Amino acid sequence: MQFSLTGFSQTTNVRHYTFQGVTADQTRQEVTVGVDLNLARQYGISLQELPLLCRRFLEEQSVAVRSIR
């Protein structure tokens, strides 16, 4: 599955990144990843890095699910 960032929103200290996932057969699915900004700062992760880290997380989860099936 390939993921493209479509936007984000923020409530208090949580930023929600929204991605559109597209499978090989062109099925589309919207997914959201929430990030605690306090933890990101604590670990020295910049805001610019967060969307790529979220996409990598989704890609790894997608591979893990396919390997279970």
N, C-alpha and C positions, 0 to 999 in steps of 0.2 A: 504494500500500500504506500502511496506517495502522499505527503502532507504539505499543504500550502497554508501559510498564515493568512487569515482573513480579517483579523482585527483583535482588539483587546479592550477590556474595561477594567476599572479598578474600584474596589470597595475597601475602605480603610487601608489596611496593610496587605491586602491580597490583590494581586493582578491576575486577571483571567484572560489567557490567550486562547483565541478561537481558531481552529484549523479546519480545513476541509480535506478529508481523506478520500482518495480515489483509488479503487482497486483496478486490477488488470482488465476486468470486464466493464470498466467505466462506472461502476456503482459508486455513488457519493455518500459520504457520511460526515456530519459535523461533530467535532469533538472539542472539548474545552479542558485546558490544564490550568489549575490554580497554583500560584506561586506566592509563598509568604515572603514579602519583601524584607522583613526584619531578619529572617534566616539568610536570605541572599546577601544582605549587607554583612552579617556576622561572618560568613564564609568568603567574603571579598569578591562576590560575583556581581559584575556590573549589569545595569539594566539592559545594555546593548547585547549582552550574551544570552539573556534569558529566553528569547524566542527560539534561538538555535538549540539551546539545551532542551527546551520543551519538545521541539521537533525530533531531536535525537531520542528522547525518552519514548515518544509515540512510535517511532520506527522500531526501537528495540522491543517494545511491547507487542507490536504487530508481528515481528519475527517469532517471538516466544509463543504467541497464540497459534501461528501456523505450524510450528514444530510440534505442538501438543496434538493437533488434529490428525 
